[in-house]
Amino acid sequence: LKPQLCGMTKGKKKKEPPVRPRLSAAAAAAASSPFYPPEPGSAGSSRARIGPQDLERIRRLSREGVSIDVISKIWNATPKEVLETLELEPKESAREEACAPLVKRLTTDPAEFCCPISRQLMWDPVVAQDGYTYERCNIERWLGTKPQSPMTGSPLPTPAVLNPNQHVKSAIRSFKEDTVAEILALVPQLPSSSVTSVALELLSRGEQFVRPDLPDASAQKKLTSLLRLRMKLPGAAEAIQEIVGLFLENPHRGGLQKFLCELDGSQLTYVLPELDDATIAILQKGKKLQPACKWLVDQELSRRLAGRLTEECPLKLMRLLEESSQSPHDEKGDRLKAAGLVLASSIDRLDAEDLEEMDVQLLSHARGYLRDKDTAIMDSEHFFSTDLGMFTAERWPPQSSGVILTELAFRLEDEEEKFQLLVEAHEIDGADSQVRAALIQQLHGKISRFDSQAESTREQRGPAEGLFLKLILEERQQIPNDILPKLTLEKGVFQHLSPDELLLLADQLSNERHRDGARVAVKAAKAYGAKGKDMEAQYAYLHAFRLDRFNEDAAEGLVRTSLAMKKQAEELKSKCEDLERRCHELDARLMEGAVTAEHTPPRH
């Protein structure tokens, strides 16, 4: 400290930024792990305890000769914490050395229980006439080739007499049971440095002793305990699936439900596809599942319901998705989107009353999918692994889906957005009476406000007036008195009106706006003429002329159609005269033929 104190008296030195220590190649490799701690002062660095995953890396750096101070800087820890970590190594080694003899004993078969021929543990021990005990299949195979004792070489009489050795068989069974019990007790106590390899070896041996006794209830219980320990090692998925299989073989499912409730989300993912619908339903209604597991169970049940959506009511799936959307795991709101997708694809199987209790956001999601079929199919495959029948649908959006937009419009307060929704609903299903009535009411208010809203323009008024007149005149209704004087009757207003509707509009304009009525009647007459309906066109021109005698188009059209009709009448008259002449000629020929037939003698 003396040089530092001297420096402080002379003047403070500028503090240099900390330099990360240079490591050897091996140490750098150890530090290159994704778990390598951030540099002190960097983003995300904080004082934290050294985790179990860091023990081996710290030991490797220490063996490479990296000092404790450097290691503490790398891990952003105190030297004391690093020392405590390094002191654990001898303790782990001592535990490993202490367990080694026990592990060796548990993985070695006693010589007295092994067959002298195969040197393997006997399953069906028998005593031969030489007094030695063998595995039945081994001694029978031996004596089939040479009838002499494998141990003494002395000849044995044929046929051989083999007696079961019940004493040895019972001893072997007790040895297996004791070994399994010791394995179950030892594996959880193994040191972390050797837990994987040694534990797998011990558990495999325990399973080897237990599996032949299946489906005995005691053997199932022991195998389940062994597999539970294997769940903590590599290959946990297979162990979990086998445990579930053991529970499913048992008619009592209480154990299965308890086991599934103990799993975390990643473990539960392996087994959910293997469970039947009844078990999934029980899990979904249960309250003992962890939130992450409940989320996965809801997802699995949703996919199954979506797979048979044509057989079941879609409300069941939608309610499940709405309930699941309340989970904190649904950060992106995917479950509510999925519910909107089900609504959009299955609206033809729902009633309008079913929509009244649905969330506004759900209805909004359904509206988005009605607009974009490709996105709807893509999200359906993502949510449910099926397209919900949308790919083969004859029409999209479905004709009955207009009620979704109508219901959403009733929930909104913004008049412009409400109007756009009703227009979309009418485009989807123009025959729906509820949609038409709501749109007429909305258009009525919109047109009545045009005069008081300075921002309204003729471009906005034209389409609104045209649609309003179309809806009113299609149903042969009377235009409201407060709307009739406000109609602009510009060119774009008549774009979608038929000639009959134009003539009806002209009649309703005849009292207060007779000149506009004449103009509309002229449009009707021209529309009739374009369709070749000259009689109707002449009537429309005549009606227009009566409303406004100064309307040049009406007068000219009336004259033109009259002349055209006169010409047609003359042509018809000429045709009639020609036909009449031909009829007289035919009558004359018939008369001549009849007279000739009377004077002609019959042929024999």
C-alpha positions as CSV (number, residue, x, y, z in Angstrom):
1,L,0.0,0.0,0.0
2,K,3.0,2.4,0.6
3,P,3.5,3.3,-3.1
4,Q,-0.2,3.9,-3.5
5,L,-0.2,6.2,-0.4
6,C,2.8,8.1,-1.7
7,G,1.1,8.6,-5.0
8,M,-2.0,9.9,-3.3
9,T,0.1,12.6,-1.5
10,K,1.7,13.7,-4.8
11,G,-1.5,13.8,-6.7
12,K,-4.4,11.6,-7.7
13,K,-3.8,9.5,-10.8
14,K,-6.4,9.1,-13.4
15,K,-8.3,6.0,-12.9
16,E,-7.7,3.5,-15.7
17,P,-10.6,1.3,-16.9
18,P,-10.4,-2.3,-15.8
19,V,-8.7,-4.6,-18.3
20,R,-10.0,-8.1,-18.8
21,P,-7.2,-10.6,-18.0
22,R,-5.5,-12.5,-20.8
23,L,-6.2,-16.2,-20.6
24,S,-4.5,-19.3,-22.0
25,A,-6.1,-21.1,-24.9
26,A,-7.7,-23.7,-22.6
27,A,-8.9,-21.1,-20.2
28,A,-10.2,-19.0,-23.0
29,A,-12.1,-22.0,-24.3
30,A,-13.6,-22.5,-20.8
31,A,-14.6,-18.9,-20.6
32,S,-16.2,-18.9,-24.1
33,S,-19.3,-20.6,-22.8
34,P,-22.6,-18.8,-23.2
35,F,-22.7,-18.9,-19.4
36,Y,-19.5,-16.9,-19.1
37,P,-20.2,-13.9,-16.9
38,P,-20.3,-10.4,-18.3
39,E,-17.4,-8.1,-17.7
40,P,-17.7,-5.9,-14.6
41,G,-19.4,-2.7,-15.5
42,S,-20.9,-4.0,-18.7
43,A,-24.6,-4.2,-19.5
44,G,-26.2,-7.0,-17.5
45,S,-23.3,-7.5,-15.0
46,S,-24.3,-7.8,-11.4
47,R,-23.0,-9.4,-8.2
48,A,-24.5,-12.9,-8.1
49,R,-23.7,-16.3,-6.5
50,I,-21.7,-18.7,-8.5
51,G,-24.1,-21.3,-9.9
52,P,-23.5,-25.0,-10.2
53,Q,-22.9,-24.7,-13.9
54,D,-19.9,-22.5,-13.2
55,L,-18.0,-24.9,-10.8
56,E,-16.2,-27.0,-13.5
57,R,-15.2,-23.8,-15.5
58,I,-13.7,-22.2,-12.4
59,R,-11.8,-25.4,-11.6
60,R,-10.5,-25.5,-15.1
61,L,-9.2,-22.0,-15.0
62,S,-7.6,-22.7,-11.6
63,R,-5.8,-25.7,-13.0
64,E,-4.6,-23.6,-15.9
65,G,-2.8,-21.4,-13.4
66,V,-5.2,-18.4,-13.4
67,S,-5.0,-16.6,-10.1
68,I,-8.0,-16.3,-7.7
69,D,-8.1,-12.5,-8.2
70,V,-8.4,-12.9,-11.9
71,I,-11.1,-15.5,-11.6
72,S,-13.0,-13.4,-9.2
73,K,-12.9,-10.5,-11.7
74,I,-14.0,-12.7,-14.5
75,W,-17.0,-14.0,-12.5
76,N,-17.7,-10.6,-10.8
77,A,-17.4,-12.4,-7.5
78,T,-15.3,-12.0,-4.3
79,P,-12.1,-14.0,-3.9
80,K,-13.7,-15.6,-0.8
81,E,-16.5,-17.0,-3.0
82,V,-14.0,-18.4,-5.5
83,L,-12.0,-20.0,-2.7
84,E,-15.2,-21.6,-1.3
85,T,-15.9,-23.0,-4.8
86,L,-12.4,-24.5,-5.1
87,E,-12.6,-26.0,-1.7
88,L,-15.7,-28.0,-2.8
89,E,-13.5,-30.0,-5.2
90,P,-11.7,-32.2,-2.6
91,K,-15.1,-32.8,-0.9
92,E,-16.6,-33.9,-4.1
93,S,-13.6,-36.2,-4.8
94,A,-13.9,-37.7,-1.4
95,R,-17.5,-38.4,-1.8
96,E,-16.8,-40.0,-5.2
97,E,-14.1,-42.2,-3.7
98,A,-16.4,-43.2,-0.9
99,C,-19.2,-44.1,-3.3
100,A,-16.9,-46.0,-5.7
101,P,-16.8,-49.4,-3.7
102,L,-20.6,-49.3,-3.2
103,V,-21.2,-48.5,-6.9
104,K,-18.9,-51.4,-7.9
105,R,-20.7,-53.8,-5.6
106,L,-24.1,-52.8,-6.9
107,T,-23.0,-53.2,-10.5
108,T,-21.3,-56.6,-10.0
109,D,-23.1,-59.9,-9.9
110,P,-22.0,-62.2,-6.9
111,A,-20.1,-65.3,-8.2
112,E,-22.4,-67.7,-6.2
113,F,-25.4,-66.4,-8.2
114,C,-23.8,-66.6,-11.6
115,C,-24.0,-69.6,-13.9
116,P,-20.6,-71.3,-14.3
117,I,-21.1,-71.6,-18.0
118,S,-22.1,-68.0,-19.0
119,R,-20.8,-66.2,-15.9
120,Q,-24.1,-64.3,-15.8
121,L,-26.7,-64.0,-13.1
122,M,-29.1,-66.9,-13.2
123,W,-32.8,-66.6,-13.8
124,D,-33.9,-70.3,-13.6
125,P,-31.2,-72.1,-11.5
126,V,-31.2,-75.9,-11.6
127,V,-28.9,-78.5,-9.9
128,A,-27.3,-81.1,-12.2
129,Q,-26.2,-84.6,-11.1
130,D,-22.6,-83.3,-10.6
131,G,-24.0,-81.2,-7.7
132,Y,-23.4,-77.8,-9.2
133,T,-26.0,-75.2,-10.0
134,Y,-26.5,-73.9,-13.6
135,E,-28.9,-71.7,-15.6
136,R,-31.3,-74.2,-17.1
137,C,-31.0,-73.2,-20.7
138,N,-27.2,-73.1,-20.5
139,I,-26.8,-76.6,-19.0
140,E,-29.3,-78.1,-21.4
141,R,-27.4,-76.6,-24.4
142,W,-24.1,-77.9,-22.9
143,L,-25.4,-81.4,-22.4
144,G,-26.9,-81.5,-25.9
145,T,-23.4,-81.3,-27.3
146,K,-21.3,-83.3,-24.8
147,P,-22.7,-85.3,-21.8
148,Q,-20.1,-84.4,-19.2
149,S,-19.9,-82.0,-16.3
150,P,-18.8,-78.4,-17.2
151,M,-17.1,-78.2,-13.8
152,T,-15.4,-81.6,-13.3
153,G,-15.4,-83.0,-16.8
154,S,-16.8,-86.3,-15.5
155,P,-19.5,-88.0,-17.7
156,L,-23.2,-87.4,-16.8
157,P,-25.9,-89.9,-17.5
158,T,-28.5,-89.2,-20.2
159,P,-31.1,-88.1,-20.2
160,A,-29.9,-85.5,-17.6
161,V,-31.9,-85.0,-14.4
162,L,-32.1,-81.2,-13.6
163,N,-33.8,-80.2,-10.3
164,P,-34.8,-76.6,-9.6
165,N,-32.7,-74.9,-7.0
166,Q,-35.3,-73.0,-5.0
167,H,-32.9,-71.9,-2.4
168,V,-30.6,-70.2,-4.9
169,K,-33.6,-68.8,-6.8
170,S,-35.0,-67.2,-3.6
171,A,-31.5,-65.8,-2.8
172,I,-31.2,-64.3,-6.2
173,R,-34.6,-62.7,-5.9
174,S,-33.7,-61.2,-2.5
175,F,-30.4,-60.0,-4.0
176,K,-32.2,-58.2,-6.8
177,E,-34.7,-56.6,-4.4
178,D,-32.0,-55.4,-2.1
179,T,-29.9,-54.1,-5.0
180,V,-32.9,-52.1,-6.4
181,A,-33.6,-50.6,-2.9
182,E,-29.9,-49.6,-2.5
183,I,-29.8,-48.0,-6.0
184,L,-32.9,-46.0,-5.2
185,A,-31.3,-44.7,-2.1
186,L,-27.8,-44.1,-3.6
187,V,-28.5,-42.3,-6.8
188,P,-29.9,-39.1,-5.2
189,Q,-26.7,-39.0,-3.0
190,L,-24.2,-39.4,-5.8
191,P,-21.6,-36.5,-6.2
192,S,-22.4,-34.1,-9.0
193,S,-19.2,-34.8,-10.9
194,S,-20.2,-38.4,-11.6
195,V,-24.0,-38.3,-11.3
196,T,-24.8,-38.7,-15.0
197,S,-22.6,-41.7,-16.0
198,V,-22.8,-43.6,-12.7
199,A,-26.5,-42.9,-12.2
200,L,-27.4,-44.1,-15.7
201,E,-25.4,-47.3,-15.1
202,L,-27.1,-48.0,-11.7
203,L,-30.6,-47.1,-12.9
204,S,-30.2,-49.3,-16.0
205,R,-29.2,-52.2,-13.7
206,G,-32.2,-51.6,-11.5
207,E,-34.6,-51.6,-14.5
208,Q,-33.0,-54.8,-15.7
209,F,-33.9,-56.5,-12.4
210,V,-37.4,-55.0,-12.3
211,R,-38.8,-55.2,-15.8
212,P,-39.0,-59.0,-16.0
213,D,-41.6,-59.0,-13.1
214,L,-44.0,-56.6,-14.9
215,P,-47.0,-56.2,-14.9
216,D,-46.8,-57.0,-11.1
217,A,-48.0,-54.0,-9.1
218,S,-44.9,-54.0,-6.9
219,A,-42.6,-54.1,-10.0
220,Q,-44.5,-51.2,-11.6
221,K,-44.0,-49.2,-8.4
222,K,-40.3,-49.8,-8.3
223,L,-39.9,-49.2,-12.1
224,T,-41.8,-45.9,-11.6
225,S,-39.4,-44.9,-8.9
226,L,-36.4,-45.7,-11.0
227,L,-37.8,-43.8,-14.0
228,R,-38.5,-40.8,-11.7
229,L,-34.7,-40.6,-11.0
230,R,-33.9,-41.0,-14.7
231,M,-36.1,-38.0,-15.4
232,K,-33.3,-35.8,-13.9
233,L,-30.8,-37.2,-16.4
234,P,-30.4,-37.0,-20.2
235,G,-33.2,-38.8,-22.0
236,A,-35.8,-37.6,-19.6
237,A,-38.5,-37.6,-22.3
238,E,-38.4,-41.4,-22.7
239,A,-38.6,-41.8,-18.9
240,I,-41.6,-39.5,-18.6
241,Q,-43.5,-41.2,-21.4
242,E,-42.9,-44.6,-19.9
243,I,-44.1,-43.5,-16.5
244,V,-47.3,-42.2,-18.1
245,G,-47.6,-45.6,-19.9
246,L,-47.4,-47.4,-16.6
247,F,-50.1,-45.2,-15.1
248,L,-52.3,-45.7,-18.1
249,E,-52.1,-49.5,-17.7
250,N,-53.5,-49.0,-14.2
251,P,-57.2,-48.4,-14.1
252,H,-56.8,-46.1,-11.2
253,R,-55.7,-42.7,-12.6
254,G,-55.2,-40.8,-9.4
255,G,-51.5,-41.5,-9.5
256,L,-51.2,-40.3,-13.1
257,Q,-52.9,-37.0,-12.3
258,K,-50.7,-36.5,-9.3
259,F,-47.6,-37.3,-11.3
260,L,-48.6,-34.9,-14.2
261,C,-49.2,-32.1,-11.7
262,E,-45.6,-32.5,-10.5
263,L,-44.1,-32.0,-13.9
264,D,-42.9,-28.7,-15.2
265,G,-43.8,-27.2,-18.6
266,S,-40.9,-28.7,-20.6
267,Q,-41.5,-32.2,-19.2
268,L,-45.3,-32.1,-19.7
269,T,-44.8,-31.3,-23.4
270,Y,-43.4,-34.8,-23.9
271,V,-46.5,-36.6,-22.6
272,L,-49.5,-34.5,-23.5
273,P,-49.9,-36.0,-27.1
274,E,-50.0,-39.5,-25.5
275,L,-52.8,-38.8,-23.1
276,D,-56.4,-39.6,-23.9
277,D,-59.2,-37.0,-24.1
278,A,-60.6,-37.9,-20.7
279,T,-57.3,-37.4,-18.9
280,I,-56.7,-34.1,-20.7
281,A,-60.1,-32.9,-19.7
282,I,-59.5,-33.8,-16.0
283,L,-56.2,-32.0,-16.0
284,Q,-57.7,-29.0,-17.6
285,K,-60.4,-28.7,-14.9
286,G,-57.9,-29.4,-12.1
287,K,-56.4,-26.7,-9.9
288,K,-53.1,-28.3,-8.9
289,L,-51.2,-27.7,-12.2
290,Q,-48.6,-25.1,-12.3
291,P,-49.5,-22.1,-14.4
292,A,-47.1,-23.0,-17.2
293,C,-48.5,-26.6,-17.3
294,K,-52.1,-25.4,-17.2
295,W,-51.2,-23.2,-20.2
296,L,-49.8,-26.3,-22.1
297,V,-52.9,-28.4,-21.2
298,D,-55.2,-25.7,-22.5
299,Q,-53.2,-25.6,-25.7
300,E,-53.4,-29.4,-26.2
301,L,-57.1,-29.4,-25.5
302,S,-57.6,-26.5,-27.9
303,R,-55.9,-28.4,-30.7
304,R,-58.0,-31.5,-30.1
305,L,-61.2,-29.6,-30.1
306,A,-60.2,-27.8,-33.2
307,G,-59.4,-31.1,-34.9
308,R,-63.0,-32.2,-34.5
309,L,-64.7,-28.8,-34.8
310,T,-67.2,-30.1,-37.4
311,E,-68.5,-32.5,-34.8
312,E,-68.7,-30.2,-31.7
313,C,-70.1,-26.8,-31.0
314,P,-67.4,-24.1,-31.6
315,L,-68.5,-22.2,-28.5
316,K,-66.8,-24.8,-26.3
317,L,-63.5,-24.1,-28.0
318,M,-63.9,-20.4,-28.0
319,R,-64.8,-20.2,-24.3
320,L,-61.7,-22.3,-23.5
321,L,-59.5,-19.9,-25.5
322,E,-61.1,-16.9,-23.9
323,E,-60.4,-18.3,-20.4
324,S,-56.9,-19.2,-21.4
325,S,-56.3,-15.7,-22.7
326,Q,-56.4,-14.4,-19.1
327,S,-53.2,-16.3,-18.3
328,P,-50.0,-14.3,-17.8
329,H,-48.3,-16.6,-20.3
330,D,-50.4,-15.2,-23.1
331,E,-48.3,-12.0,-23.5
332,K,-49.0,-11.6,-27.2
333,G,-52.7,-12.2,-26.9
334,D,-52.5,-15.3,-29.2
335,R,-55.3,-17.2,-27.4
336,L,-57.8,-14.4,-28.0
337,K,-56.7,-14.2,-31.7
338,A,-57.3,-18.0,-31.9
339,A,-60.8,-17.5,-30.5
340,G,-61.5,-14.8,-33.2
341,L,-60.2,-17.3,-35.8
342,V,-62.7,-20.0,-34.6
343,L,-65.5,-17.4,-34.7
344,A,-64.7,-16.3,-38.2
345,S,-64.5,-19.9,-39.6
346,S,-67.5,-21.2,-37.7
347,I,-70.0,-18.3,-37.7
348,D,-72.5,-20.3,-39.8
349,R,-73.0,-22.7,-36.8
350,L,-73.6,-19.9,-34.3
351,D,-76.6,-17.7,-33.6
352,A,-76.5,-13.9,-33.4
353,E,-77.4,-14.2,-29.7
354,D,-74.1,-16.1,-29.1
355,L,-72.1,-13.0,-30.1
356,E,-73.7,-10.7,-27.5
357,E,-71.5,-12.0,-24.7
358,M,-68.2,-12.1,-26.7
359,D,-65.3,-9.7,-26.0
360,V,-64.9,-6.7,-28.3
361,Q,-61.3,-7.6,-28.9
362,L,-62.3,-11.1,-30.0
363,L,-64.8,-9.6,-32.5
364,S,-62.0,-7.3,-33.8
365,H,-59.7,-10.3,-34.4
366,A,-62.5,-12.1,-36.2
367,R,-62.9,-9.0,-38.4
368,G,-59.2,-9.0,-39.3
369,Y,-59.3,-12.7,-40.3
370,L,-62.4,-12.1,-42.4
371,R,-60.4,-9.5,-44.4
372,D,-57.4,-11.8,-45.0
373,K,-57.9,-15.5,-45.8
374,D,-54.2,-16.3,-46.2
375,T,-53.3,-14.9,-42.8
376,A,-56.3,-16.8,-41.3
377,I,-55.1,-20.1,-42.7
378,M,-51.5,-19.5,-41.7
379,D,-52.4,-18.6,-38.1
380,S,-54.9,-21.5,-37.9
381,E,-52.1,-23.9,-38.8
382,H,-49.9,-22.3,-36.1
383,F,-52.5,-22.3,-33.4
384,F,-54.3,-25.6,-34.1
385,S,-52.2,-27.6,-36.7
386,T,-55.3,-27.5,-39.0
387,D,-56.8,-24.9,-41.3
388,L,-60.3,-25.3,-39.8
389,G,-61.7,-26.0,-43.3
390,M,-60.9,-22.6,-44.6
391,F,-58.6,-23.8,-47.4
392,T,-61.5,-25.7,-49.1
393,A,-64.2,-23.2,-48.2
394,E,-66.3,-22.2,-51.3
395,R,-66.5,-18.6,-50.1
396,W,-64.4,-16.3,-47.9
397,P,-65.6,-14.5,-45.9
398,P,-68.6,-16.7,-45.2
399,Q,-71.9,-15.1,-46.1
400,S,-73.2,-15.3,-42.6
401,S,-70.2,-13.5,-41.1
402,G,-71.8,-10.1,-41.6
403,V,-73.4,-10.4,-38.2
404,I,-69.9,-10.4,-36.6
405,L,-69.2,-6.9,-38.1
406,T,-72.7,-5.7,-37.2
407,E,-72.3,-6.8,-33.5
408,L,-68.9,-5.1,-33.4
409,A,-70.4,-1.9,-34.8
410,F,-73.0,-1.9,-32.1
411,R,-70.2,-2.0,-29.5
412,L,-68.2,0.9,-30.9
413,E,-68.7,4.6,-30.1
414,D,-66.9,6.1,-33.1
415,E,-69.5,6.8,-35.7
416,E,-67.2,6.7,-38.7
417,E,-65.7,3.3,-37.7
418,K,-69.2,2.0,-37.0
419,F,-70.2,3.1,-40.5
420,Q,-67.3,1.4,-42.2
421,L,-68.1,-1.9,-40.3
422,L,-71.7,-1.8,-41.4
423,V,-70.6,-1.2,-45.0
424,E,-68.3,-4.2,-44.8
425,A,-71.1,-6.3,-43.3
426,H,-73.5,-5.3,-46.2
427,E,-70.8,-6.2,-48.8
428,I,-70.5,-9.6,-47.2
429,D,-74.3,-10.3,-46.8
430,G,-76.4,-7.7,-48.5
431,A,-79.6,-9.7,-47.9
432,D,-79.3,-9.8,-44.1
433,S,-82.2,-7.7,-42.7
434,Q,-80.5,-6.8,-39.5
435,V,-77.4,-5.5,-41.4
436,R,-79.6,-3.5,-43.8
437,A,-81.7,-1.9,-41.0
438,A,-78.6,-0.9,-39.0
439,L,-76.9,0.5,-42.1
440,I,-80.0,2.5,-43.1
441,Q,-80.1,4.0,-39.6
442,Q,-76.4,4.8,-39.7
443,L,-76.6,6.4,-43.1
444,H,-79.7,8.4,-42.1
445,G,-77.7,10.0,-39.3
446,K,-74.6,10.5,-41.4
447,I,-76.5,12.3,-44.2
448,S,-78.5,14.4,-41.8
449,R,-75.2,15.6,-40.2
450,F,-73.5,16.6,-43.5
451,D,-74.8,20.2,-43.4
452,S,-73.6,20.8,-39.9
453,Q,-70.1,19.2,-40.4
454,A,-67.7,21.6,-42.1
455,E,-65.3,18.8,-42.9
456,S,-67.8,16.9,-45.0
457,T,-67.2,17.0,-48.7
458,R,-69.1,16.0,-51.8
459,E,-66.7,13.0,-52.3
460,Q,-67.9,11.7,-48.9
461,R,-71.5,12.5,-49.4
462,G,-71.9,10.8,-52.8
463,P,-71.2,7.2,-51.8
464,A,-73.2,7.6,-48.6
465,E,-76.2,8.9,-50.5
466,G,-75.9,6.3,-53.2
467,L,-75.9,3.4,-50.7
468,F,-78.7,5.0,-48.7
469,L,-81.0,5.4,-51.8
470,K,-80.1,1.8,-52.9
471,L,-81.2,0.3,-49.6
472,I,-84.3,2.4,-49.3
473,L,-85.5,2.0,-52.9
474,E,-84.7,-1.8,-53.0
475,E,-87.3,-2.2,-50.2
476,R,-89.7,0.2,-51.9
477,Q,-89.6,2.5,-48.9
478,Q,-90.3,6.2,-48.7
479,I,-87.3,8.5,-48.4
480,P,-87.5,10.3,-45.0
481,N,-88.8,13.9,-45.4
482,D,-85.8,15.3,-43.5
483,I,-83.4,13.6,-46.0
484,L,-85.1,14.3,-49.2
485,P,-84.2,18.1,-49.4
486,K,-80.6,17.3,-48.5
487,L,-79.9,14.9,-51.3
488,T,-77.2,16.2,-53.7
489,L,-78.3,13.8,-56.5
490,E,-74.9,14.0,-58.2
491,K,-73.8,11.7,-60.9
492,G,-72.1,9.1,-58.6
493,V,-75.3,8.7,-56.6
494,F,-77.1,6.9,-59.3
495,Q,-74.3,4.5,-60.2
496,H,-75.8,1.4,-58.5
497,L,-79.5,2.2,-59.0
498,S,-81.6,0.1,-61.4
499,P,-84.0,1.9,-63.9
500,D,-87.0,0.9,-61.8
501,E,-85.3,2.3,-58.7
502,L,-84.5,5.6,-60.6
503,L,-88.1,5.9,-61.7
504,L,-89.3,5.3,-58.1
505,L,-86.9,8.0,-56.9
506,A,-88.2,10.4,-59.5
507,D,-91.8,9.8,-58.2
508,Q,-90.7,10.6,-54.7
509,L,-89.0,13.8,-55.9
510,S,-92.0,15.0,-57.9
511,N,-93.6,17.1,-55.1
512,E,-90.8,19.2,-53.7
513,R,-88.0,18.8,-56.3
514,H,-89.9,18.2,-59.6
515,R,-87.0,19.4,-61.8
516,D,-84.6,17.0,-60.0
517,G,-87.3,14.3,-60.4
518,A,-87.4,15.0,-64.2
519,R,-83.6,14.7,-64.4
520,V,-83.7,11.4,-62.6
521,A,-86.6,10.2,-64.8
522,V,-84.5,11.0,-67.9
523,K,-81.7,8.8,-66.4
524,A,-84.2,6.0,-65.9
525,A,-85.4,6.4,-69.5
526,K,-81.8,6.1,-70.9
527,A,-81.2,3.0,-68.7
528,Y,-84.3,1.4,-70.1
529,G,-83.3,2.3,-73.6
530,A,-79.9,0.7,-73.1
531,K,-81.6,-2.5,-72.2
532,G,-83.9,-2.4,-75.2
533,K,-87.0,-1.6,-73.3
534,D,-88.5,1.1,-75.5
535,M,-92.0,1.2,-74.0
536,E,-90.6,1.7,-70.5
537,A,-88.1,4.3,-71.9
538,Q,-90.9,6.3,-73.5
539,Y,-93.0,6.2,-70.3
540,A,-90.0,7.5,-68.3
541,Y,-89.4,10.3,-70.8
542,L,-93.1,11.2,-70.7
543,H,-93.0,11.2,-66.9
544,A,-89.9,13.5,-67.0
545,F,-91.6,15.8,-69.5
546,R,-94.7,16.1,-67.2
547,L,-92.4,17.0,-64.2
548,D,-90.4,19.6,-66.2
549,R,-91.7,20.7,-69.6
550,F,-88.5,22.8,-70.0
551,N,-86.2,19.8,-69.7
552,E,-84.7,19.5,-73.1
553,D,-83.5,15.9,-72.6
554,A,-87.0,14.8,-71.7
555,A,-88.6,16.6,-74.7
556,E,-85.9,15.3,-77.1
557,G,-86.1,11.8,-75.7
558,L,-89.9,11.8,-75.9
559,V,-89.8,12.9,-79.5
560,R,-87.0,10.4,-80.4
561,T,-88.8,7.5,-78.7
562,S,-92.1,8.5,-80.2
563,L,-90.6,8.6,-83.7
564,A,-88.8,5.3,-83.1
565,M,-92.0,3.8,-81.9
566,K,-93.9,5.1,-84.9
567,K,-91.3,3.6,-87.2
568,Q,-91.6,0.4,-85.3
569,A,-95.4,0.5,-85.6
570,E,-95.1,1.0,-89.4
571,E,-92.7,-1.8,-89.7
572,L,-95.0,-4.0,-87.7
573,K,-98.0,-2.9,-89.8
574,S,-96.0,-3.9,-92.9
575,K,-95.1,-7.2,-91.5
576,C,-98.7,-7.8,-90.5
577,E,-99.9,-7.0,-94.0
578,D,-97.3,-9.3,-95.5
579,L,-98.4,-12.1,-93.2
580,E,-102.0,-11.5,-94.0
581,R,-101.3,-11.8,-97.7
582,R,-99.3,-15.0,-97.2
583,C,-102.2,-16.4,-95.2
584,H,-104.6,-15.8,-98.1
585,E,-102.3,-17.5,-100.5
586,L,-102.1,-20.5,-98.3
587,D,-105.9,-20.7,-97.9
588,A,-106.2,-20.6,-101.7
589,R,-103.8,-23.4,-102.1
590,L,-105.6,-25.5,-99.6
591,M,-108.9,-25.0,-101.3
592,E,-107.4,-26.0,-104.7
593,G,-106.0,-29.2,-103.1
594,A,-109.3,-30.1,-101.7
595,V,-111.2,-29.8,-105.0
596,T,-108.6,-31.9,-106.9
597,A,-108.9,-34.6,-104.3
598,E,-112.7,-34.8,-104.8
599,H,-112.4,-35.5,-108.6
600,T,-109.5,-37.9,-108.4
601,P,-110.6,-41.7,-108.5
602,P,-109.2,-43.8,-105.7
603,R,-106.3,-46.2,-106.4
604,H,-106.6,-49.9,-106.0
